[in-house]
Amino acid sequence: MSDGLEVVESRVEAAAQEGAGKRRILATAGIIAAGQLLSSVLGFVRITILNIIFYGDASGAFVTALRPIQQVSDLLVGGSVSGALIPTFVDHSAPEQRRDLSRIYSTVVNLVLLLMALAVVLLFFITPALLPFETLKFSPAAKELTVLLVRIGALALFGLGLYATTSALLYALKRPALPAFATGLQHIGVIAFGVAGVLVAARQLNVPIELVLRPGAATPAVEAARIQGAKALAVGFAAGALGEFLLMAPGLRRAALVWRPVLDLRSPAIRQILRLYAPIAAGLVISVLYQNLDVALIGRTPGGAAENATALQSGTVLTQFPVGLVAAALSFAVLPPLTAAANRADTEDFKRTLRLGIRLGLLLMVPAAVGLLVLRYPIVELLFQHGSCGADCTHRNALAVQNYAYELPFIALDQLLIAAFYARKNTLTPVIIGVVSIFFYAAVALPFGGSIGMPALAFADTAKNTSHALILFALLTLAIGNLGMRDLLGGTGRIVLAALAMAVVAGLAVTLLPAHVAAFSLDHTSGQALTLLVAGGVSALVYFTLVALLGVEELRLVGGIVRARLGGRR
């Protein structure tokens, strides 16, 4: 009898631990998503500031200058966060290992700072040779400004490197709040310093401030003020990047971690980081080559290469919004528990955690895809149909959004599967499959990019990401066994059923409201906003109501966390 009671108690305790683990993952994902949302909002403000106050050569030079800086940051450290740093830090995250963890973290930080210092020096000297292709149509003044902004902005590499390393450490220690919300400081730095810089420049050049702030104003005096003030954009970018790290410094103290002046390259942990990162770095190089192929194919699309490039960029901005809020947040949330389960060789816990992430990702990304597909026209009209962007521009943007939106559920699946491979200390397989997926891109883009044009390139990207996710799913299943297909298919079926109802409701609303109620007319901004608010809100309510009625477990867990927070319980 006592043995039976012990078994029951053991099962109850295991179930309680499993439930607590699920709630912790969901809470972590929610914190990261909130930080991503804030950063995205600040990013839109930053884009607006650039388009209004720095319109013309100044904004073009700044955007162009950021590209090589970001590529260097990604190559040297940014790409290593998920694949190399977090899994290694998790391996040494136990409280009794704090001294070892401090030494590993300090070595990584010191190595990153040395590499970034070298990169800053190299960028200072080689920037004029790097930019001729990208600044081919720039004026001489804009070319000179771009070079200067790269040289100033390169100082941000120190802050970007420190942020990447420290955020990986805090994520590994399951302290996500500071790194999640720190990302917005980069935008704040650009906005604050940029506005201050252009106002100071306007005062020095005796240019009326209201003229500088007027959208589309393009007198020589205003342009001179913008170019002079643009230098502050690069300073703000560097200051914001450093601010991201400084905001996280209290988290290091609370975790009892201390920086040390060490460079222990013989440490097994450092060797593991380098070993895990080598394939990722190779993948980043391949990614740059793929991006160049994409640019070349855009150049031969019918209907105007520049207009098509703008449409693809607009579509990317819209689809990356839910990707950042859902897929990225979930992948960072599940990576530490996946790594811990892999280290314990606890395959069942590994599968449970991964299934939770996949079902939660589909729960949120499927309606995001449906919303973008059905409401694409009022969305792009509201956000982009201004100034020189008319009906033809809106149609292109909508086509791009449509062909990108199909991939959203698969991107969520892909990001979580990549995290699963990284947790198992396997960074090579995702890179190899990344190369394979480029062939799926080429199979659509090469034959149809020159005939169908821009929509084919957007759909080719969907084929690339979808194939990557499906192949990784098959390979992980072969490696660790059935991931729980019955559970996944059951949950996915209910989500798809609710999404179909959502699509019908949203489609009827966006068709009938503008046609019968003048306030919802899509010919003006207020009507576009009202249509989106009502059609999107009602269809989302229908979706989540049906999901609740169909008994999707993840929605109940999310509701429980929200109720606990609102009720003041922890």
BELSUL-V739938 format. One record per backbone hydrogen bond with DSSP energy under -1.0 kcal/mol. NH is the residue of the N-H (numbers start at 0). CO is the residue of the C=O. If there is no record, write none. Layout:
{{NH & CO} {NH & CO}}
This chain:
{{4 & 0} {5 & 1} {6 & 2} {7 & 3} {8 & 4} {9 & 5} {10 & 6} {11 & 7} {12 & 8} {13 & 9} {14 & 10} {15 & 11} {16 & 12} {17 & 13} {18 & 14} {19 & 15} {20 & 16} {21 & 17} {22 & 18} {23 & 19} {24 & 20} {25 & 21} {26 & 22} {27 & 23} {28 & 24} {29 & 25} {30 & 26} {31 & 27} {32 & 28} {33 & 29} {34 & 30} {35 & 31} {36 & 32} {37 & 33} {38 & 34} {39 & 35} {40 & 36} {41 & 37} {42 & 38} {43 & 39} {44 & 40} {45 & 41} {46 & 42} {47 & 43} {48 & 44} {49 & 45} {50 & 46} {51 & 47} {52 & 48} {53 & 48} {58 & 53} {59 & 55} {60 & 56} {61 & 57} {62 & 58} {63 & 59} {64 & 60} {65 & 61} {69 & 65} {70 & 66} {71 & 67} {72 & 68} {73 & 69} {74 & 70} {75 & 71} {76 & 72} {77 & 72} {78 & 73} {79 & 76} {80 & 77} {83 & 79} {84 & 79} {85 & 80} {87 & 83} {88 & 84} {89 & 85} {90 & 86} {91 & 88} {92 & 89} {96 & 93} {97 & 94} {100 & 96} {101 & 97} {102 & 98} {103 & 99} {104 & 100} {105 & 101} {106 & 102} {107 & 103} {108 & 104} {109 & 105} {110 & 106} {111 & 107} {112 & 108} {113 & 109} {114 & 110} {115 & 111} {116 & 112} {117 & 113} {118 & 114} {119 & 115} {120 & 116} {121 & 117} {122 & 118} {123 & 119} {124 & 120} {125 & 121} {126 & 122} {129 & 125} {130 & 126} {134 & 130} {135 & 132} {137 & 134} {142 & 138} {143 & 139} {144 & 140} {145 & 141} {146 & 142} {147 & 143} {148 & 144} {149 & 145} {150 & 146} {151 & 147} {152 & 148} {153 & 149} {154 & 151} {155 & 152} {156 & 153} {157 & 154} {159 & 155} {160 & 156} {161 & 157} {162 & 158} {163 & 159} {164 & 160} {165 & 161} {166 & 162} {167 & 163} {168 & 164} {169 & 165} {170 & 166} {171 & 167} {172 & 168} {173 & 170} {174 & 169} {179 & 175} {180 & 176} {181 & 177} {184 & 181} {187 & 183} {188 & 184} {189 & 185} {190 & 186} {191 & 187} {192 & 188} {193 & 189} {194 & 190} {195 & 191} {196 & 192} {197 & 193} {198 & 194} {199 & 195} {200 & 196} {201 & 197} {202 & 198} {203 & 199} {204 & 200} {206 & 201} {211 & 207} {212 & 208} {216 & 213} {222 & 218} {223 & 219} {224 & 220} {225 & 221} {226 & 222} {227 & 223} {228 & 224} {229 & 225} {231 & 228} {233 & 229} {234 & 230} {235 & 231} {236 & 232} {237 & 233} {238 & 234} {239 & 235} {240 & 236} {241 & 237} {242 & 238} {243 & 239} {244 & 240} {245 & 241} {246 & 242} {250 & 247} {251 & 247} {252 & 248} {253 & 249} {254 & 250} {255 & 252} {256 & 251} {261 & 259} {264 & 262} {266 & 263} {270 & 266} {271 & 267} {272 & 268} {273 & 269} {274 & 270} {275 & 271} {276 & 272} {277 & 273} {280 & 276} {281 & 277} {282 & 278} {283 & 279} {284 & 280} {285 & 281} {286 & 282} {287 & 283} {288 & 284} {289 & 285} {290 & 286} {291 & 287} {292 & 288} {293 & 289} {294 & 290} {295 & 291} {296 & 292} {297 & 293} {298 & 294} {299 & 296} {300 & 297} {307 & 303} {308 & 304} {309 & 305} {310 & 306} {311 & 307} {312 & 308} {313 & 309} {314 & 310} {315 & 311} {316 & 312} {317 & 313} {318 & 314} {319 & 315} {322 & 318} {323 & 319} {324 & 320} {325 & 321} {327 & 322} {329 & 325} {330 & 326} {331 & 327} {332 & 328} {333 & 329} {334 & 330} {337 & 333} {338 & 334} {339 & 335} {340 & 336} {341 & 337} {342 & 338} {343 & 339} {345 & 340} {346 & 344} {349 & 345} {350 & 346} {351 & 347} {352 & 348} {353 & 349} {354 & 350} {355 & 351} {356 & 352} {357 & 353} {358 & 354} {359 & 355} {360 & 356} {361 & 357} {362 & 358} {363 & 359} {364 & 360} {365 & 361} {368 & 364} {369 & 365} {370 & 366} {371 & 367} {372 & 368} {373 & 369} {374 & 370} {378 & 374} {379 & 375} {380 & 376} {381 & 377} {382 & 378} {383 & 379} {385 & 383} {388 & 385} {393 & 389} {394 & 390} {395 & 391} {396 & 392} {397 & 393} {398 & 394} {399 & 395} {400 & 396} {401 & 397} {402 & 398} {403 & 399} {404 & 400} {406 & 403} {407 & 404} {410 & 406} {411 & 407} {412 & 408} {413 & 409} {414 & 410} {415 & 411} {416 & 412} {417 & 413} {418 & 414} {419 & 415} {420 & 416} {421 & 417} {422 & 418} {423 & 419} {424 & 421} {425 & 420} {431 & 427} {432 & 428} {433 & 429} {434 & 430} {435 & 431} {436 & 432} {438 & 435} {440 & 436} {441 & 437} {442 & 438} {444 & 440} {445 & 441} {447 & 443} {448 & 444} {451 & 447} {452 & 447} {455 & 452} {456 & 452} {457 & 453} {458 & 454} {459 & 455} {460 & 456} {461 & 457} {462 & 458} {463 & 459} {464 & 460} {465 & 461} {466 & 462} {467 & 463} {468 & 464} {469 & 465} {470 & 466} {471 & 467} {472 & 468} {473 & 469} {474 & 470} {475 & 471} {476 & 472} {477 & 473} {478 & 474} {479 & 475} {480 & 476} {487 & 483} {488 & 484} {489 & 485} {490 & 486} {491 & 487} {492 & 488} {493 & 489} {494 & 490} {495 & 491} {496 & 492} {497 & 493} {498 & 494} {499 & 495} {500 & 496} {501 & 497} {502 & 498} {503 & 499} {504 & 500} {505 & 501} {506 & 502} {507 & 503} {508 & 504} {509 & 505} {510 & 506} {511 & 507} {512 & 508} {515 & 511} {516 & 512} {519 & 516} {520 & 517} {527 & 523} {528 & 524} {529 & 525} {530 & 526} {531 & 527} {532 & 528} {533 & 529} {534 & 530} {535 & 531} {536 & 532} {537 & 533} {538 & 534} {539 & 535} {540 & 536} {541 & 537} {542 & 538} {543 & 539} {544 & 540} {545 & 541} {546 & 542} {547 & 543} {548 & 544} {549 & 545} {550 & 547} {551 & 546} {555 & 551} {556 & 552} {557 & 553} {558 & 554} {559 & 555} {560 & 556} {561 & 557} {562 & 558} {563 & 559} {564 & 560} {565 & 561} {566 & 562} {567 & 564} {568 & 563}}
